[in-house]
Amino acid sequence: MQKTYDYTEQQVKEYAREKAQLITIREYVDGNSRDYRCYATSEDSDLVERAIGAALLAIRNGYDVDAAKATAEYVVLWENRDERHINTYDSVYIPIGDFISEN
């Protein structure tokens, strides 16, 4: 039997907004990657917030948790193609899993 989740849309909005404020950026220097946490630009914050929120609502409505997390991660990868590369695993995938395990 598939697990059901009982969180509200308001909880999702608040959580997604909070998690989208501080993100992980991945840089490549001389072939090596370096990750650092920083405050998101408004564009990055909007993107991460929408991805986390959509995934959590999909999960609440019965969609597969891993598929929703992966899809949210790939949506951000698809949209984030500039110099400032968001580490989607740290900024999207993990926060979705944390919310699910807490609720």
Secondary structure, DSSP 8 states (H G I E B T S, - for coil): --------HHHHHHHHHHHTTEEEEEEEETTEEEEEEEE--HHHHHHHHHHHHHHHHHHHTT--HHHHHHHHHHHHHHH--SSSEE-HIIIIIHHHHHHHHH-
